[in-house]
Amino acid sequence: MTAGEAVCGVRAASKLLEVTTMRLGPLQPYPPSEAISVAEASRRSCRAQWTIREWCPLHGIGRKIGGRWAISAPALATLLDGDQQALEAYLGGDLLNSRIRAYFERLSISSSCETAVAQEALF
């Protein structure tokens, strides 16, 4: 391993730690690949759209962006599966938790920590 590769690895690890500890709730920072609409969440859950809107603040599965609710697909999936530990890990910013990573993988979504490491590797 060269000194440059070591520095790159340290930067990537540092960025990963920063991203995973930065999350303060659903969709923060906002990753568009993770967000779905209220209508899509309603379709996936077989629940009414007003129920989805109620769940957003109640269970922390979404946030308002520009006056509209954006729902985290992985957070919704954890809620629908009754996986409280994965939802708590997600809301706590622990995107390295194997339980929440499984939801990102199942939904074919790159978590924001994976994206940050990939972007850091380019520099």
Secondary structure, DSSP 8 states (H G I E B T S, - for coil): --HHHHHHHHHHHHHHHHHHHH--STTSS--GGGEE-HHHHHHHHT--HHHHHHHIIIII-EEEETTEEEEEHHHHHHHHHT-HHHHHHHHTT-TT-HHHHHHHHHTT---HHHHHHHHHHT-
